[in-house]
Amino acid sequence: MKTYLLQEKELRELNKSAEGWKIFNNHIEKDFIFEDFVEAFSFMTKVAMICEKYNHHPEWINNYSKVNIKLTTHDLGGLTNLDQKIATEINNFIKN
């Protein structure tokens, strides 16, 4: 997958494909709340496997049952199709 910065139109579409993610100038982020630490840690493990598949890793914070994930592509200086892909995959497995 060739990584590229999202353009204006793609950023607007990101609102739809990455439901619940907050879009900022150069990153997107979302909070996930779970019942307890074990559920939060399990979620982080699943996300780690998705990210490893693309060799693209999030900035994240875990505080007991809350996980905050921030996605950006530092090498390109902003939001890319890879950030969009990972956010969408995370949303898809949360729904299932």
MARBA-3410 file (N, C-alpha, C, O; in Angstrom, 1 decimal):
96
0.8,-1.2,0.0,0.0,0.0,0.0,0.9,1.2,0.0,1.7,1.4,0.9 ~ 0.7,2.1,-1.0,1.5,3.3,-1.1,0.8,4.4,-0.2,-0.4,4.6,-0.3 ~ 1.6,5.0,0.7,1.0,5.9,1.7,1.1,7.3,1.1,2.1,7.8,0.6 ~ 0.0,8.1,1.2,-0.1,9.4,0.8,-0.9,10.3,1.7,-1.8,9.8,2.4 ~ -0.7,11.6,1.7,-1.4,12.5,2.6,-2.8,12.7,2.0,-3.0,12.7,0.8
-3.8,12.7,2.9,-5.2,12.9,2.5,-5.4,14.3,2.0,-4.9,15.3,2.6 ~ -6.2,14.4,0.9,-6.5,15.8,0.4,-7.8,16.2,1.0,-8.5,15.5,1.7 ~ -8.2,17.4,0.7,-9.4,18.1,1.2,-10.7,17.2,1.1,-11.4,16.9,2.1 ~ -10.9,16.6,-0.1,-12.1,15.8,-0.3,-12.0,14.5,0.5,-13.0,14.1,1.1 ~ -10.8,13.9,0.6,-10.6,12.7,1.4,-10.8,12.9,2.9,-11.3,12.1,3.6
-10.4,14.1,3.3,-10.6,14.5,4.7,-12.0,14.6,5.1,-12.5,14.2,6.2 ~ -12.9,15.1,4.1,-14.3,15.2,4.4,-14.9,13.8,4.4,-15.8,13.5,5.3 ~ -14.4,12.9,3.6,-14.9,11.5,3.6,-14.5,10.8,4.8,-15.1,9.8,5.3 ~ -13.4,11.2,5.4,-12.9,10.6,6.6,-13.9,10.7,7.8,-14.0,9.8,8.6 ~ -14.7,11.7,7.8,-15.7,11.9,8.8,-16.7,10.7,8.7,-17.2,10.3,9.8
-17.0,10.2,7.5,-17.9,9.1,7.4,-17.3,7.7,7.6,-17.9,6.9,8.3 ~ -16.1,7.5,7.1,-15.5,6.2,7.2,-14.9,6.0,8.6,-14.7,4.8,9.0 ~ -14.5,7.0,9.3,-13.9,6.9,10.6,-14.8,7.5,11.7,-14.5,8.4,12.4 ~ -16.0,6.9,11.7,-17.1,7.4,12.6,-16.6,7.5,14.1,-16.0,6.5,14.6 ~ -16.8,8.6,14.7,-16.5,8.8,16.1,-15.1,9.3,16.3,-14.7,9.6,17.5
-14.3,9.4,15.3,-12.9,9.9,15.4,-13.0,11.4,15.3,-13.7,12.0,14.5 ~ -12.2,12.1,16.2,-12.1,13.6,16.1,-10.9,13.9,15.1,-9.8,13.3,15.2 ~ -11.2,14.8,14.2,-10.2,15.1,13.2,-9.6,16.5,13.5,-10.3,17.5,13.7 ~ -8.2,16.4,13.6,-7.5,17.6,13.9,-6.6,17.9,12.6,-6.7,17.2,11.7 ~ -5.8,19.0,12.7,-5.0,19.4,11.6,-4.1,18.3,11.0,-4.0,18.0,9.8
-3.4,17.6,12.0,-2.5,16.5,11.5,-2.7,15.2,12.1,-1.8,14.3,12.0 ~ -3.8,15.0,12.8,-4.0,13.6,13.4,-5.5,13.4,13.6,-6.3,14.4,13.6 ~ -5.9,12.2,13.9,-7.2,11.9,14.3,-7.1,11.1,15.6,-6.1,10.4,15.9 ~ -8.1,11.2,16.5,-8.0,10.5,17.7,-9.4,10.1,18.2,-10.5,10.7,17.8 ~ -9.4,9.1,19.1,-10.7,8.6,19.6,-10.5,8.0,21.0,-9.5,7.3,21.2
-11.4,8.2,21.9,-11.4,7.6,23.2,-12.3,6.3,23.1,-13.4,6.3,22.6 ~ -11.8,5.3,23.7,-12.6,4.0,23.9,-12.7,3.7,25.4,-11.7,3.7,26.1 ~ -13.9,3.4,25.8,-14.2,3.2,27.2,-14.6,1.7,27.4,-15.5,1.3,26.6 ~ -14.1,1.0,28.4,-14.4,-0.4,28.6,-14.8,-0.6,30.0,-14.7,0.3,30.9 ~ -15.2,-1.8,30.3,-15.7,-2.1,31.7,-14.6,-2.1,32.7,-14.7,-1.7,33.9
-13.4,-2.6,32.3,-12.2,-2.7,33.2,-10.9,-2.7,32.5,-10.9,-2.6,31.2 ~ -9.8,-2.8,33.2,-8.5,-2.8,32.6,-8.3,-4.0,31.7,-7.7,-3.8,30.6 ~ -8.8,-5.1,32.0,-8.6,-6.3,31.2,-9.2,-6.2,29.8,-8.6,-6.5,28.8 ~ -10.4,-5.6,29.8,-11.1,-5.4,28.5,-10.3,-4.3,27.7,-10.1,-4.5,26.5 ~ -9.8,-3.3,28.4,-9.1,-2.3,27.7,-7.8,-2.8,27.1,-7.4,-2.5,26.0
-7.1,-3.6,27.9,-5.8,-4.2,27.5,-6.1,-5.2,26.3,-5.2,-5.3,25.4 ~ -7.1,-6.0,26.4,-7.5,-6.9,25.3,-7.7,-6.1,24.0,-7.2,-6.5,22.9 ~ -8.4,-5.0,24.1,-8.6,-4.1,22.9,-7.3,-3.6,22.4,-7.1,-3.7,21.1 ~ -6.4,-3.2,23.2,-5.1,-2.7,22.8,-4.3,-3.8,22.1,-3.6,-3.5,21.1 ~ -4.4,-5.0,22.5,-3.7,-6.1,21.9,-4.3,-6.3,20.5,-3.5,-6.5,19.5
-5.6,-6.3,20.3,-6.2,-6.4,19.0,-5.7,-5.3,18.1,-5.4,-5.5,16.9 ~ -5.7,-4.1,18.6,-5.3,-2.9,17.8,-3.8,-3.0,17.4,-3.5,-2.7,16.3 ~ -3.0,-3.5,18.3,-1.6,-3.7,18.0,-1.4,-4.6,16.8,-0.5,-4.4,16.0 ~ -2.2,-5.7,16.7,-2.1,-6.6,15.6,-2.5,-6.0,14.3,-1.9,-6.2,13.3 ~ -3.5,-5.1,14.3,-3.9,-4.4,13.1,-2.8,-3.5,12.7,-2.4,-3.5,11.5
-2.2,-2.7,13.6,-1.2,-1.8,13.3,0.1,-2.5,12.9,0.8,-2.0,11.9 ~ 0.4,-3.6,13.5,1.6,-4.3,13.1,1.5,-4.8,11.6,2.5,-4.8,10.9 ~ 0.3,-5.2,11.2,0.1,-5.6,9.9,0.5,-4.6,8.8,1.0,-4.9,7.8 ~ 0.3,-3.3,9.2,0.6,-2.2,8.3,1.9,-1.5,8.7,2.3,-0.6,8.0 ~ 2.6,-2.0,9.7,3.8,-1.4,10.2,3.6,0.1,10.4,4.4,1.0,10.1
2.5,0.4,11.1,2.1,1.8,11.3,1.5,1.8,12.7,0.4,1.2,13.0 ~ 2.1,2.5,13.7,1.8,2.3,15.1,1.2,3.6,15.7,1.7,4.7,15.4 ~ 0.2,3.5,16.5,-0.5,4.7,17.1,0.3,5.2,18.3,1.2,4.6,18.9 ~ -0.1,6.5,18.6,0.2,7.0,19.9,-1.0,6.7,20.7,-2.1,7.0,20.3 ~ -0.8,6.1,21.9,-2.0,5.8,22.7,-1.7,5.9,24.2,-0.5,5.8,24.6
-2.7,6.1,24.9,-2.7,6.2,26.4,-3.7,5.3,26.9,-4.9,5.3,26.5 ~ -3.4,4.5,27.9,-4.3,3.7,28.6,-4.3,4.1,30.1,-3.3,4.2,30.8 ~ -5.5,4.4,30.6,-5.7,4.7,32.0,-6.9,3.9,32.5,-8.1,4.2,32.3 ~ -6.5,2.8,33.1,-7.5,1.8,33.6,-8.4,1.3,32.5,-8.0,0.4,31.7 ~ -9.6,1.8,32.4,-10.6,1.3,31.4,-10.7,2.2,30.2,-11.6,1.9,29.3
-9.9,3.2,30.1,-10.0,4.1,29.0,-8.7,4.0,28.1,-7.6,4.0,28.6 ~ -9.0,4.0,26.8,-7.8,4.0,25.8,-8.1,5.1,24.9,-9.1,5.2,24.2 ~ -7.1,6.0,24.7,-7.1,7.1,23.8,-6.1,6.7,22.7,-4.9,6.4,23.0 ~ -6.6,6.7,21.4,-5.7,6.4,20.3,-5.6,7.6,19.4,-6.6,8.3,19.1 ~ -4.4,8.0,19.0,-4.1,9.1,18.1,-3.3,8.5,16.9,-2.3,7.8,17.1
-3.8,8.8,15.7,-3.2,8.3,14.5,-2.7,9.5,13.7,-3.5,10.4,13.5 ~ -1.5,9.4,13.2,-0.9,10.4,12.3,0.2,9.7,11.6,0.7,8.6,12.0 ~ 0.7,10.3,10.5,1.9,9.7,9.9,3.0,10.8,9.9,3.0,11.7,9.1 ~ 3.9,10.6,10.9,4.9,11.6,11.2,5.8,11.8,10.0,6.2,13.0,9.7 ~ 6.1,10.8,9.3,7.0,10.9,8.1,6.5,11.8,7.0,7.3,12.5,6.4
5.2,11.8,6.9,4.6,12.7,5.8,4.0,14.0,6.4,3.5,14.8,5.7 ~ 4.0,14.1,7.7,3.5,15.3,8.4,2.0,15.5,8.4,1.6,16.7,8.4 ~ 1.3,14.5,8.5,-0.2,14.6,8.6,-0.9,13.3,8.5,-0.4,12.2,8.7 ~ -2.2,13.5,8.1,-3.1,12.4,8.0,-2.9,11.7,6.6,-2.9,12.4,5.6 ~ -2.9,10.4,6.6,-2.7,9.7,5.4,-3.8,8.6,5.2,-4.6,8.3,6.1
-3.8,8.0,4.1,-4.7,6.9,3.8,-4.4,5.7,4.8,-5.4,5.0,5.0 ~ -3.3,5.6,5.3,-3.0,4.5,6.2,-3.6,4.8,7.6,-4.2,3.9,8.2 ~ -3.6,6.0,8.0,-4.4,6.4,9.2,-5.9,6.1,9.1,-6.5,5.6,10.0 ~ -6.4,6.5,7.9,-7.8,6.2,7.6,-8.1,4.7,7.6,-9.1,4.3,8.2 ~ -7.3,4.0,7.0,-7.5,2.5,6.9,-7.5,1.9,8.3,-8.3,1.1,8.6
-6.5,2.3,9.2,-6.4,1.7,10.5,-7.6,2.1,11.4,-8.2,1.3,12.1 ~ -8.0,3.4,11.3,-9.2,3.8,12.0,-10.4,3.1,11.6,-11.3,2.7,12.5 ~ -10.6,2.9,10.3,-11.8,2.1,9.8,-11.7,0.7,10.3,-12.8,0.1,10.7 ~ -10.6,0.1,10.3,-10.5,-1.3,10.8,-10.8,-1.4,12.2,-11.4,-2.4,12.7 ~ -10.3,-0.5,13.0,-10.6,-0.5,14.4,-12.1,-0.4,14.7,-12.7,-1.1,15.5
-12.7,0.6,14.0,-14.2,0.7,14.1,-14.9,-0.5,13.7,-15.9,-0.9,14.4 ~ -14.5,-1.2,12.6,-15.1,-2.4,12.2,-15.1,-3.5,13.2,-16.1,-4.2,13.4 ~ -13.9,-3.7,13.8,-13.9,-4.8,14.8,-14.6,-4.5,16.1,-15.0,-5.4,16.8 ~ -14.7,-3.2,16.4,-15.5,-2.8,17.6,-16.9,-3.1,17.4,-17.6,-3.5,18.4 ~ -17.4,-2.9,16.2,-18.9,-3.2,15.9,-19.2,-4.7,15.9,-20.4,-5.0,16.2
-18.2,-5.5,15.6,-18.5,-7.0,15.5,-18.4,-7.7,16.9,-18.6,-8.9,16.9
END
